[in-house]
């Protein structure tokens, strides 16, 4: 999802997405440790998504 689409969402929706992304990151790390993760590039993708979401939430709070 692009940043423009994220900015159109409410703060509650963004917070829910952050929680979902953290859960996904946990599952990816677990699969990595058990050597079941095929595409290791998923980890940085999810981390960047979390950072984007947190930045947008912070922008909304500053307004």
N, CA, C and O of each residue as an XYZ file, in Angstrom:
252
protein
N       0.839     -1.167      0.000
C       0.000      0.000      0.000
C       0.892      1.240      0.000
O       1.903      1.294      0.700
N       0.509      2.212     -0.779
C       1.303      3.424     -0.893
C       0.994      4.383      0.246
O      -0.032      4.266      0.915
N       1.896      5.329      0.455
C       1.760      6.280      1.556
C       0.509      7.137      1.399
O      -0.134      7.473      2.394
N       0.153      7.497      0.167
C      -1.045      8.306     -0.046
C      -2.299      7.565      0.408
O      -3.205      8.157      0.993
N      -2.337      6.274      0.133
C      -3.476      5.462      0.547
C      -3.521      5.334      2.069
O      -4.597      5.314      2.667
N      -2.344      5.249      2.687
C      -2.285      5.149      4.146
C      -2.755      6.444      4.789
O      -3.452      6.418      5.803
N      -2.379      7.572      4.207
C      -2.764      8.866      4.778
C      -4.276      9.080      4.720
O      -4.818      9.850      5.514
N      -4.953      8.419      3.803
C      -6.403      8.564      3.675
C      -7.153      7.794      4.759
O      -8.345      8.025      4.962
N      -6.479      6.890      5.453
C      -7.131      6.093      6.480
C      -7.147      6.824      7.815
O      -6.379      7.761      8.036
N      -8.027      6.382      8.693
C      -8.119      6.992     10.023
C      -7.000      6.452     10.912
O      -6.343      5.466     10.579
N      -6.801      7.108     12.032
C      -5.743      6.707     12.962
C      -6.012      5.316     13.537
O      -5.076      4.550     13.766
N      -7.287      4.987     13.772
C      -7.622      3.669     14.314
C      -7.294      2.563     13.313
O      -6.779      1.510     13.686
N      -7.597      2.812     12.040
C      -7.281      1.826     10.999
C      -5.776      1.647     10.879
O      -5.293      0.528     10.708
N      -5.032      2.746     10.969
C      -3.575      2.663     10.870
C      -2.997      1.892     12.051
O      -2.070      1.099     11.892
N      -3.548      2.130     13.228
C      -3.075      1.415     14.415
C      -3.339     -0.080     14.284
O      -2.504     -0.897     14.671
N      -4.489     -0.435     13.745
C      -4.808     -1.847     13.527
C      -3.834     -2.455     12.523
O      -3.386     -3.589     12.695
N      -3.507     -1.701     11.472
C      -2.561     -2.200     10.473
C      -1.169     -2.377     11.070
O      -0.465     -3.323     10.715
N      -0.760     -1.485     11.967
C       0.550     -1.620     12.624
C       0.574     -2.902     13.449
O       1.550     -3.651     13.413
N      -0.505     -3.152     14.192
C      -0.570     -4.372     14.998
C      -0.522     -5.618     14.124
O       0.148     -6.593     14.464
N      -1.232     -5.589     12.998
C      -1.199     -6.718     12.069
C       0.202     -6.914     11.493
O       0.663     -8.044     11.332
N       0.864     -5.817     11.189
C       2.215     -5.900     10.625
C       3.200     -6.453     11.648
O       4.093     -7.223     11.294
N       3.047     -6.067     12.914
C       3.912     -6.611     13.964
C       3.690     -8.116     14.109
O       4.638     -8.874     14.312
N       2.446     -8.533     14.005
C       2.147     -9.962     14.084
C       2.769    -10.706     12.891
O       3.319    -11.796     13.043
N       2.671    -10.101     11.720
C       3.268    -10.710     10.531
C       4.781    -10.796     10.676
O       5.380    -11.803     10.298
N       5.407     -9.757     11.218
C       6.854     -9.758     11.429
C       7.258    -10.858     12.398
O       8.263    -11.538     12.188
N       6.480    -11.034     13.456
C       6.754    -12.107     14.408
C       6.715    -13.464     13.721
O       7.597    -14.299     13.920
N       5.674    -13.676     12.902
C       5.544    -14.953     12.204
C       6.681    -15.167     11.217
O       7.180    -16.283     11.075
N       7.095    -14.104     10.535
C       8.211    -14.230      9.595
C       9.503    -14.573     10.321
O      10.280    -15.404      9.850
N       9.735    -13.945     11.456
C      10.954    -14.243     12.231
C      10.928    -15.677     12.729
O      11.953    -16.358     12.743
N       9.754    -16.130     13.136
C       9.634    -17.510     13.599
C       9.930    -18.477     12.457
O      10.661    -19.451     12.636
N       9.357    -18.204     11.278
C       9.596    -19.071     10.123
C      11.062    -19.017      9.688
O      11.605    -20.018      9.221
N      11.703    -17.859      9.837
C      13.115    -17.744      9.494
C      13.961    -18.608     10.418
O      14.889    -19.281      9.971
N      13.643    -18.586     11.699
C      14.435    -19.352     12.657
C      14.253    -20.858     12.487
O      15.149    -21.633     12.821
N      13.100    -21.275     11.970
C      12.872    -22.701     11.749
C      13.185    -23.112     10.316
O      12.905    -24.236      9.901
N      13.769    -22.182      9.570
C      14.207    -22.410      8.183
C      13.046    -22.777      7.251
O      13.212    -23.571      6.325
N      11.877    -22.194      7.503
C      10.727    -22.421      6.632
C      10.456    -21.225      5.733
O       9.600    -21.289      4.851
N      11.188    -20.128      5.955
C      10.975    -18.911      5.182
C      11.708    -19.016      3.852
O      12.925    -19.200      3.817
N      10.962    -18.898      2.762
C      11.549    -19.026      1.434
C      12.108    -17.687      0.965
O      13.241    -17.616      0.489
N      11.316    -16.631      1.101
C      11.725    -15.315      0.624
C      12.135    -14.457      1.824
O      11.278    -13.901      2.511
N      13.436    -14.349      2.073
C      13.912    -13.605      3.229
C      13.760    -12.097      3.065
O      13.962    -11.365      4.034
N      13.414    -11.605      1.884
C      13.222    -10.168      1.653
C      11.891     -9.667      2.231
O      11.617     -8.467      2.213
N      11.080    -10.575      2.733
C       9.824    -10.181      3.356
C      10.073     -9.438      4.672
O       9.303     -8.547      5.032
N      11.131     -9.792      5.384
C      11.417     -9.144      6.665
C      11.638     -7.639      6.516
O      10.971     -6.872      7.210
N      12.532     -7.181      5.652
C      12.703     -5.727      5.510
C      11.459     -5.033      4.955
O      11.199     -3.875      5.281
N      10.698     -5.727      4.127
C       9.481     -5.126      3.578
C       8.492     -4.819      4.689
O       7.900     -3.740      4.715
N       8.309     -5.761      5.607
C       7.365     -5.565      6.701
C       7.886     -4.495      7.666
O       7.108     -3.689      8.176
N       9.187     -4.486      7.915
C       9.762     -3.468      8.790
C       9.551     -2.071      8.223
O       9.221     -1.140      8.958
N       9.741     -1.929      6.924
C       9.545     -0.630      6.289
C       8.080     -0.223      6.318
O       7.765      0.956      6.476
N       7.183     -1.191      6.167
C       5.755     -0.886      6.240
C       5.389     -0.380      7.632
O       4.616      0.569      7.764
N       5.938     -1.004      8.666
C       5.689     -0.574     10.039
C       6.207      0.847     10.241
O       5.536      1.678     10.854
N       7.396      1.121      9.726
C       7.972      2.457      9.866
C       7.108      3.496      9.157
O       6.877      4.578      9.695
N       6.628      3.176      7.951
C       5.766      4.097      7.216
C       4.479      4.381      7.993
O       4.056      5.529      8.124
N       3.871      3.319      8.501
C       2.630      3.474      9.251
C       2.838      4.320     10.500
O       2.031      5.199     10.803
N       3.919      4.057     11.222
C       4.197      4.831     12.428
C       4.452      6.298     12.098
O       4.038      7.183     12.847
N       5.125      6.560     10.991
C       5.385      7.936     10.573
C       4.083      8.657     10.264
O       3.898      9.806     10.665
N       3.189      7.996      9.560
C       1.922      8.619      9.191
C       1.050      8.840     10.420
O       0.374      9.863     10.522
N       1.058      7.894     11.352
C       0.313      8.071     12.600
C       0.869      9.273     13.354
O       0.111     10.071     13.906
N       2.176      9.397     13.375
C       2.828     10.524     14.059
C       2.461     11.851     13.392
O       2.230     12.849     14.076
N       2.409     11.861     12.059
C       2.009     13.067     11.340
C       0.581     13.473     11.707
O       0.294     14.654     11.898
N      -0.304     12.490     11.803
C      -1.703     12.792     12.141
C      -1.818     13.333     13.571
O      -2.653     14.195     13.844
N      -0.982     12.829     14.478
C      -1.025     13.310     15.856
C      -0.489     14.736     15.965
O      -0.928     15.500     16.826
N       0.438     15.091     15.115
C       1.056     16.418     15.173
C       0.105     17.501     14.696
O       0.257     18.666     15.062
N      -0.878     17.126     13.879
C      -1.804     18.122     13.336
C      -2.816     18.581     14.348
O      -3.663     19.419     14.037
